[in-house]
Amino acid sequence: MISNVYRVLLDEPLGKRDPYADYLLYDSFTDDDAVLIQNHTPEKAPEGSTWSAYGGSAKISSNTIVATGTHTKFRIDVGSANVIVTFRIKPTTLSYARAEMRRSSETDKISTLLRQDINQINMYYYDPGAVSIDAAAWSPTAGQWYDIEQSIDSAHDIYANIDTVEFLSGNEGGNLDGGTEIAFWLADGWVLDLVTVKDAG
């Protein structure tokens, strides 16, 4: 019997495996400084899918995205409504950042809101008005990186983790129509790094 290790080597010769095969989207924002987000190409994205900017200015700086403007917004279609999104974010001002999922319109989305001004993380859905699903205390430090993971699955269960600690969880109750975009809404000066998206099933 061929062991699993040898079978992998036979099926996928050393060095030939696609490092992004497990992702719907993988973006380390590796690019030249000052390149606008809409002109940047992720390492992995669905065919024909690109970042779209629709507020403020998001530019590459030292292989990260830096927001310029009060409401810097950009989004991309990841091809699935049930996803696990991870990203790194660095707050730099007394304001907020928002990461959204299952976006199909301005008023149909899940939003995890990181608010440095009131030391709180909130989760909402918009359909069409903002309805709070959960909220928890969060004490961010300006200039520190945080690893965020947020998810929504086919059962409509959602959660948000910060540095592997679960802060929020809930169920959006089927209020969203399954849009397949994710979006970021950043305050001026906030920095975003390494966005990944996997299918949650």
JOKA-V514710 format. One record per pair of residues at least 24 apart in sequence whose C-alpha atoms are under 7 Angstrom apart, sorted by the first residue. I is the first residue (numbers start at 1). J is the second residue. D is the distance in whole Angstrom. If there is no record, write none. Layout:
I;J;D  I;J;D
This chain:
20;44;6  22;198;7  23;196;7  23;197;6  23;198;5  24;78;6  24;197;5  24;198;5  24;199;7  25;78;6  25;196;5  25;197;5  26;195;6  26;196;5  26;197;7  27;194;6  27;195;5  27;196;6  28;63;7  28;193;6  28;194;4  28;195;7  29;60;7  29;63;5  29;64;6  29;65;7  29;193;7  29;194;7  30;63;5  31;60;7  31;63;6  32;60;7  33;60;5  33;61;5  33;62;6  34;59;5  34;60;5  34;61;6  35;59;5  35;60;5  36;60;6  45;78;7  46;78;6  46;79;7  49;76;7  49;77;6  50;76;6  51;75;6  51;76;5  52;76;6  64;191;7  64;192;6  64;193;5  65;191;6  65;192;5  65;193;6  66;189;6  66;190;6  66;191;5  66;192;7  67;186;6  67;187;7  67;188;5  67;189;5  67;190;6  67;191;6  68;188;5  68;189;6  69;187;7  69;188;5  70;187;5  70;188;5  71;185;6  71;186;6  71;187;6  71;188;7  72;185;6  72;186;5  72;187;6  73;184;6  73;185;4  73;186;6  74;183;6  74;184;6  74;185;7  75;181;7  75;182;6  75;183;4  75;184;6  76;181;5  76;182;6  76;183;7  77;180;6  77;181;4  77;182;6  78;180;6  78;181;6  79;180;5  80;180;5  80;199;7  81;178;5  81;179;6  81;180;5  82;152;5  82;153;4  82;154;6  82;199;6  82;200;5  82;201;6  83;151;6  83;152;6  83;153;6  83;197;6  83;198;6  83;199;5  83;200;5  84;150;6  84;151;4  84;152;7  84;197;6  84;198;5  84;199;6  84;200;6  85;149;6  85;150;5  85;151;6  85;196;6  85;197;5  85;198;7  86;148;6  86;149;4  86;150;6  86;195;6  86;196;5  86;197;7  87;147;6  87;148;5  87;149;7  87;193;6  87;194;5  87;195;4  87;196;6  88;145;6  88;146;5  88;147;5  88;148;6  88;192;6  88;193;5  88;194;6  89;145;6  89;146;5  89;147;7  89;191;6  89;192;5  89;193;6  90;143;6  90;144;6  90;145;5  90;146;6  90;190;6  90;191;5  90;192;7  91;142;5  91;143;6  91;144;7  91;190;5  91;191;7  92;142;5  92;143;5  92;189;6  92;190;5  93;142;7  93;189;7  95;187;6  96;186;7  96;187;6  97;185;6  97;186;4  97;187;6  98;184;6  98;185;5  98;186;6  99;183;6  99;184;5  99;185;6  100;182;6  100;183;5  100;184;6  101;181;6  101;182;4  101;183;7  102;178;6  102;179;4  102;180;5  102;181;5  102;182;6  103;179;5  103;180;6  103;181;5  103;182;6  104;179;4  104;180;7  104;181;7  108;176;6  109;176;6  116;140;6  125;172;7  127;175;7  133;170;6  134;168;6  134;169;7  135;168;7  136;167;6  136;168;7  153;200;6  153;201;6  154;201;6
